[in-house]
Amino acid sequence: MGAVEGRGPSLADVAALAGVSTQTVSRVSMGLDNVRPATRDRVLAAMAQLGYAPNSAARALRYGSFRTIGMIAHRLARTGESRTVEAVVEAARDQGYTVTLVDVESPSSDVVSAAATRLSHQAIDGLIIVRAEPATPDTLALPLRLPVVVSDSRFVGHHPAVAADQADGAFRATQHLLDLGHRTVHHVAGPADSAPAQLRAEAWRATLAAAGRPVPEVVEGDWTAGSGYAAGRRLVADPEVTAVFCANDEMAAGVLRALHEAGRAVPRDVSVVGFDDILLAEYLWPPLTTVVQDFAEIGRRLVGRLLEQVRATTAPAAAREAGGPGAGSDAEDLHEVVPVELKIRASTAPPRQE
């Protein structure tokens, strides 16, 4: 059986060819998991045979949702951005949503605002902004009534925000080295235009100050292993350096190489701590002590908070007015901080006693 002549194939045509209900075809077209694999394959084959493409606008009118999330990110080569994007995609899939990603070349307010407007014209239910540096809540213009969640705590009071506890992670890393007996801790920081880098540097500095320890000059990197290597070569010139906290694991890897080439053993001569717990961290030599960010949980919470807004905007007006399920809330004031932990491995030890 084929489509009726004079019009494109319909949901009913696909259902008839596949021998299933139109509800089953709808579930397959929305990417939901509650369809048996063999049935899904049969429906997909019927769609391909008929040349059927789901009508997203009609689907949104029927179900109140496009079941698509827009996402804006910048510099996907960075660990934090790439792993957050991956986590959001997985969390969205679990909820039966797809993700439309725009990787902007610049995180400026104008570029991010333009990307958000472009995505809002592409049938999305809401928007997740992974990071909006150096945009601010006052300069970032987003489409009205578009549900938005930002992985950036600076937007609290303007949009819901979900972020890892950067300050606590830096505190744990620095305090761990002090507790081992190091007199002070040097810091290889991320770039100055990065909010997480600045939060980590501020917490490192505050931890040293609270302990009454000297605060060394920051050595700035750009998140890459190459910049960590350059920073490490600067640090090895100072024999007083016994502990280094790096703002991410890639830079820590570069520092480890610089120390090795200079004959400074880790951790006998210098202890090193990273941040992120990338997959390679435990396979470096020595295995790297690092701050673990739960990117999967960050992704789940970003998607969860966004879908709460989506459901609130699509709930019946009477329910919203009554404050019942789907009613609006002070979501813009929501700031969820995802806890971090310190994973202690072999790259840290007490300072060598002369």
Salt bridges, closest charged atoms under 4 A:
ASP13 OD2 - ARG7 NH1 2.94
GLU81 OE2 - ARG78 NH1 3.85
GLU81 OE2 - ARG131 NH1 2.68
GLU133 OE2 - ARG131 NE 3.75
ASP152 OD2 - ARG154 NH2 2.66
ASP168 OD2 - ARG172 NE 2.67
GLU261 OE2 - ARG257 NE 2.76
ASP269 OD2 - ARG268 NH2 3.37
ASP269 OD1 - ARG352 NH2 3.26
ASP277 OD1 - ARG345 NH2 3.08
GLU297 OE1 - ARG300 NH2 2.83
GLU297 OE2 - ARG301 NE 2.76
GLU308 OE2 - ARG305 NH2 2.79
GLU336 OE1 - ARG301 NH1 3.14
GLU336 OE2 - ARG305 NH1 2.43
GLU354 OE2 - ARG352 NH2 3.98
